[in-house]
Amino acid sequence: MRRLRQLSIAVLLTLMLGVPTLAGIIGGPPEPAPVPPSATAAGIIDTPPSDAQPVAAPTDPVVDFAFNLMQSILSVF
């Protein structure tokens, strides 16, 4: 009976972590059309200033939580 309980808990945990990954990508509104290049600015390359710091893309808190959960589970084994 104990083996059945452990198996059911393992299956439940797998489904809880695996089913949301099968949800797919949820699309947003379409992206606006790119701005056509100016005819007077041919050959000019716009670069950011050298003192600009790169901005990291914000992460989803759910993804962070899932990664932390998986790391803590892996550390147990």
Backbone bond lengths (Angstrom), bond angles and torsions (degrees), N, CA, C in turn:
res aa  C-N    CA-C-N  psi(-1)  N-CA   C-N-CA  omega(-1)  CA-C   N-CA-C  phi
1 M - - - 1.461 - - 1.528 110.70 -
2 R 1.331 115.32 -34.74 1.456 118.78 -179.36 1.537 110.70 -67.07
3 R 1.328 117.41 -37.53 1.463 121.67 177.90 1.525 110.85 -62.77
4 L 1.323 117.06 -40.68 1.459 121.04 178.59 1.522 110.66 -63.67
5 R 1.310 116.29 -39.43 1.461 120.23 179.10 1.532 110.94 -66.11
6 Q 1.333 116.75 -43.14 1.456 120.55 178.28 1.525 110.80 -64.55
7 L 1.327 116.51 -40.82 1.458 120.54 178.36 1.525 111.21 -63.51
8 S 1.331 117.00 -42.89 1.462 119.50 -179.23 1.529 111.02 -67.49
9 I 1.312 117.84 -36.19 1.466 120.68 177.39 1.529 109.82 -67.19
10 A 1.341 117.46 -40.48 1.461 120.53 178.88 1.525 110.87 -64.99
11 V 1.322 117.49 -41.41 1.466 121.26 178.23 1.523 110.29 -65.28
12 L 1.317 117.18 -43.38 1.462 121.17 179.46 1.529 111.04 -62.21
13 L 1.323 117.14 -43.99 1.463 120.64 178.96 1.526 110.82 -64.02
14 T 1.332 116.63 -41.14 1.459 120.69 178.34 1.517 111.18 -62.47
15 L 1.318 116.73 -42.93 1.466 119.99 179.28 1.523 111.50 -67.15
16 M 1.331 116.87 -38.85 1.469 119.71 179.60 1.524 111.05 -62.79
17 L 1.330 117.09 -38.08 1.456 119.94 -177.92 1.529 112.42 -88.45
18 G 1.324 117.80 -24.33 1.449 120.67 -174.12 1.505 115.34 -92.70
19 V 1.311 118.34 -34.67 1.467 121.03 -175.64 1.530 112.11 -63.94
20 P 1.323 120.47 -42.26 1.470 118.56 179.23 1.528 113.19 -62.40
21 T 1.324 117.99 -25.33 1.468 119.00 178.84 1.514 111.33 -72.25
22 L 1.319 118.03 -20.39 1.450 121.42 179.01 1.524 112.42 -87.64
23 A 1.326 117.03 0.71 1.457 120.73 -176.31 1.521 111.56 -68.71
24 G 1.307 118.09 -27.02 1.460 120.49 178.10 1.517 111.73 91.26
25 I 1.297 113.84 -174.59 1.457 121.14 -178.78 1.523 108.72 -96.06
26 I 1.315 115.15 127.73 1.459 120.32 178.67 1.522 107.03 -91.69
27 G 1.307 116.09 119.55 1.461 120.49 -176.81 1.518 111.93 -76.39
28 G 1.288 114.97 150.84 1.454 121.38 176.28 1.516 109.89 -106.88
29 P 1.304 117.00 -166.96 1.463 119.32 178.08 1.531 109.39 -66.69
30 P 1.314 116.99 154.56 1.472 118.60 -179.06 1.522 111.15 -64.38
31 E 1.315 114.71 149.47 1.458 119.58 179.72 1.524 109.62 -75.39
32 P 1.329 116.61 146.14 1.470 118.59 178.42 1.527 110.19 -67.60
33 A 1.323 114.75 155.46 1.465 120.50 179.18 1.529 109.13 -64.94
34 P 1.335 117.36 145.32 1.467 119.32 179.77 1.530 110.87 -66.92
35 V 1.305 114.87 148.74 1.461 120.94 -179.78 1.526 108.22 -74.15
36 P 1.322 118.03 128.92 1.471 118.95 -179.99 1.528 109.88 -66.76
37 P 1.318 116.52 145.39 1.468 118.98 -179.31 1.530 110.62 -67.59
38 S 1.290 114.91 147.95 1.460 120.64 -179.90 1.528 110.05 -73.07
39 A 1.324 116.41 141.04 1.464 121.17 179.71 1.523 111.34 -70.15
40 T 1.332 117.05 -26.43 1.464 119.69 -178.33 1.519 112.24 -84.74
41 A 1.321 118.63 -15.34 1.457 121.25 -176.00 1.521 111.67 -103.92
42 A 1.300 118.07 32.33 1.466 121.05 -179.42 1.523 110.18 -66.46
43 G 1.301 117.01 128.67 1.457 121.91 176.97 1.511 114.74 86.77
44 I 1.315 119.97 -2.61 1.458 122.24 179.84 1.527 108.09 -93.01
45 I 1.321 115.65 127.01 1.464 121.08 178.63 1.518 107.94 -108.05
46 D 1.307 115.80 121.52 1.462 121.36 -179.94 1.525 108.89 -87.45
47 T 1.326 116.43 122.07 1.460 120.93 178.66 1.519 109.20 -119.29
48 P 1.330 116.75 150.67 1.465 118.82 178.08 1.529 110.29 -72.35
49 P 1.319 117.71 158.51 1.464 120.03 177.44 1.529 110.52 -61.45
50 S 1.328 116.88 152.96 1.463 120.88 -175.87 1.527 112.25 -69.16
51 D 1.315 119.15 -21.46 1.459 120.85 -179.39 1.531 112.82 -89.68
52 A 1.313 117.17 3.73 1.464 120.45 -179.68 1.526 109.73 -73.65
53 Q 1.300 116.46 135.35 1.455 122.09 177.44 1.518 109.31 -91.53
54 P 1.329 118.53 136.72 1.464 119.40 177.79 1.530 110.28 -66.22
55 V 1.301 115.16 139.76 1.458 120.65 -178.03 1.518 108.07 -98.79
56 A 1.328 115.99 124.31 1.465 120.49 178.46 1.522 109.02 -78.09
57 A 1.313 115.71 141.37 1.455 120.09 178.82 1.525 109.05 -68.82
58 P 1.331 117.78 136.81 1.459 119.30 179.00 1.524 109.87 -66.95
59 T 1.320 116.08 143.55 1.458 120.37 -179.86 1.514 109.78 -101.84
60 D 1.294 114.63 157.79 1.455 121.73 179.13 1.530 108.70 -76.72
61 P 1.335 119.66 129.57 1.460 120.47 -178.53 1.526 112.33 -62.87
62 V 1.324 118.07 -27.47 1.462 120.16 178.85 1.523 109.68 -68.84
63 V 1.333 116.55 -39.34 1.459 120.28 178.52 1.521 110.12 -66.28
64 D 1.340 117.07 -42.45 1.460 120.48 177.03 1.524 111.01 -59.42
65 F 1.322 116.90 -43.31 1.457 120.99 179.49 1.527 110.75 -63.59
66 A 1.323 116.79 -41.98 1.466 120.46 -179.77 1.525 110.58 -64.32
67 F 1.342 117.58 -42.52 1.457 120.05 178.00 1.520 111.28 -63.52
68 N 1.325 117.24 -43.01 1.459 120.15 178.81 1.523 111.11 -64.11
69 L 1.320 117.01 -38.92 1.464 121.19 178.20 1.517 110.85 -64.18
70 M 1.324 117.07 -44.98 1.466 120.39 179.65 1.532 111.15 -64.96
71 Q 1.326 118.14 -38.37 1.441 120.55 177.63 1.522 111.42 -65.01
72 S 1.322 117.07 -40.21 1.459 119.10 179.60 1.528 110.97 -69.90
73 I 1.335 117.62 -34.52 1.462 119.86 177.37 1.520 110.02 -68.17
74 L 1.337 117.69 -41.38 1.458 120.93 179.41 1.519 111.91 -66.72
75 S 1.312 117.52 -31.71 1.458 119.77 -179.93 1.532 111.84 -70.91
76 V 1.336 116.99 -23.20 1.463 120.82 178.33 1.529 109.92 -70.12
77 F 1.324 116.45 -36.78 1.460 120.88 -178.91 1.489 108.23 -89.05
